[in-house]
Amino acid sequence: MANDDVFDRLTTCAVDVLQVKAESVTPDATLTDDLGASSLIQVELVMAIEEEFGISVPDESVEEIQTVGDLHRLILSLVA
């Protein structure tokens, strides 16, 4: 799966779940500080990503996600 395609789909999920503008979903954006995601909303985002990509994200991986870039790299590793 193409890197750009994955990021575009991730951005769509983030916009839908976090109710943010697509322009604010950048690799360096932190989920909590920059995008305002609470821990509950982060869980909803992971569930949306699992559904979008047909993957299962391990719980221990979720705890390590700080930025959109972290999430993007995780998705790439799981869809490879």
Secondary structure, DSSP 8 states (H G I E B T S, - for coil): --HHHHHHHHHHHHHHHH---GGG--TT-BTTTTT---HHHHHHHHHHHHHHHT----HHHHHH--BHHHHHHHHHHHH-
